[in-house]
Amino acid sequence: MKMKLTALAIALAATAIVNAAYADEFKVGSVISLTGANARGGTGMHEGMLTAVEVFNKQQPKHKIKLVTIDDESAPAKAIAGVEQLASQNVLAITGGATSDLVGPASTAANKAGLVYITSGGTSEEFVTQGYKKFFRINNTNGYVRAMTGMFADMGIKSLSIIYSTKKSTNELAVDVNKIMTAKGVKVTLHPFDPAIADFKPIINKVKLQDRPDAINMLGYENDYVGILRAAKVLKPNVKALVGVWQIANAKMSKDFPDLVPNVSGTEILPYPAEFDSAEGKQFEATFKALYHKSPDYLSEYGFVQAMALFEAIGRAADKGSLMKDGLADEMRKTDRTTLIGRLQFDARGDNPNFIQHIGQHQNGKIVIVWPKEFATGKMNFPGVPW
Amino acid sequence: MSDLILQSLFSGLLTGGSYALIALGLAVVFGTMKIINLAHGELVLLAAYIAYMTESGLKINPLLAIPLALVVVCIASVLVYFFVSKIKKDRELNSLLLTYGIGIVLTNAILLIWKSDIHSTSNAWFQEAFVLGSLYSMNSELLFFIVSLVLMLGGWWWLAKSWHGRAVRAVASNRDAAKLMGINPQWTELISFVLAGVLATFAGVALYSSGVIQPALGESLTVKAFIITVLAGAGSIPGVLVGAILLGVVESLTITLYSSALQELTGMLLFLLVLFVLPNGLFGASRRRG
């Protein structure tokens, strides 16, 4: 009997020791577009988030992140339902949102549920003015506007045609670029287009015959750029530069549309092939390649940065014992570190005041960073158009 | 200004031709069975993806994908008919739900197979400029406008002159009377679906060769085709062509004279205006009056 009790005591003690060695597991929700119109952007960001899970769990073995993902199917109603479903599963926070149209409703649902929400897809100004105390983002419209207007100013252009989608983010960008360039004395003409547009020739023809600008600024998405560039290649307006915003200066566009993109520029953080010089960058690239057998792009980079910021704040709050006392948002606001997209901090509104994009240009199948000068990896081809 | 208007009319004409090609298959099925196949856009998209797969995999002209796409899309179209024909009650309403569901399944199948990336042809000739005086278009747009006209004429000739075509019109006109005349309505309906599959194939290859495709596109193609079908008047092939070109030109002029942001709105206003004045559509009303 005594032997049995001793064995039982040893077994219990061993179990306790093993349990103590187990990491705390924290459940984090991800509501992102894996299908539907925004699937390309959402999938890229999601791959970055999963890379962050892998990296974080290796870096901090005492904490373990478990990412639970719900596909919002690029539909705002499903984004709301996804957040509510994850809230009912007691996730600590939500990371996600491929575009502003989805971030709006999803972040509202997260706010109602009292959850921290972080994104790189909601660049619209309204998200940081609505007073949500647990909303955070790593990039914003201002960072894109500063990059494009800065480059146009350096180019010395005198007239600009902005062709922009009427979606929330692109509309906001157009308004801001117009305001800044007009203030600089540049003649700006605006051409809003419906996202369902099939033929851009009438717009490009107006640009060619009426506006006669020095440069065209394209504010849209991949499919819009293909339509605009095709129409421009047919009508050949006499411009010196074509500059887009997101989803244009990337390896995929270079690979899929090699005839359309030469000399076309767009906002981009990294050159292609990517050159990571930091230890974190190298770890990100290696982990990403091991998981997906391809090179990371800016979408996965954003997903990684937003997820790492969140996971690290969870780790810090857990260490301090404030996680269950609603201290995650406070810990998020204490974030101050150099990331793959530059220095990351969150102001009182949850915005990253340091964010500024670079501009990359397609040159001979590569993406060369051409603006700002201090980050340039090559010389800008200017004047430069695809035809 | 005249250059702008002329180019706008030319672009609208060519866009209308591609709209007509997309809408014709839907109009044929609507004329025969009085149902709207809400999976029609996805059938068009399926053909477009087969063209992409063939071009990217075999590095050949996407036009050479047509035989394979014909087989696959016609089989898919026949399967849609098989499911629709099983509906015993309230076929008009239930077929809407059923075909909408089939459309979702097809979209997700496309997504599963070809992922969410956007695609377009890499064939240089299709994208090169065709210049006629001061008018510009891509070679592919002009080519498929001509293909559209030829298919319209062929479809009209088939419906007017061939036995099967006349059987389709008979079933569309009065199913019971057609039965009494020895026409098998099931076979006739099946033929309509096969014809819709053929037309969707050409529309899909045209779409891939002159535009951009992505998995979520099917629904908007169906909506455009639906608007044109109703605008045209049930089952009217000339109506489809006229309605599609009218829509294309109105959209193009809206962009040129006002703003592209109003393009969809003016298209819808045209649709409502025509239905207000001619409730049976452009050609449905003229037939009735005639």
Interface residues (C-beta under 8 A of the other chain):
Chain A: T35 G36 A37 A39 R40 T43 S74 T166 H191 P192 F193 D194 A196 I197 A198 D199 K201 P202 I203 N205 K206 L209 Q210 E222 N223 V226 G227 R230 K233 V234 L235 K236 K252 D256 F257 P258 D259
Chain B: D3 L4 Q7 S8 S11 G12 L14 T15 S18 N108 L111 K115 S116 D117 I118 H119 S120 S122 A124 Q127 A129 Y136 S137 M138 G211 V212 Q214 P215 A216 S220 S252 I255 T256 S259 S260 A261 L262 Q263 E264
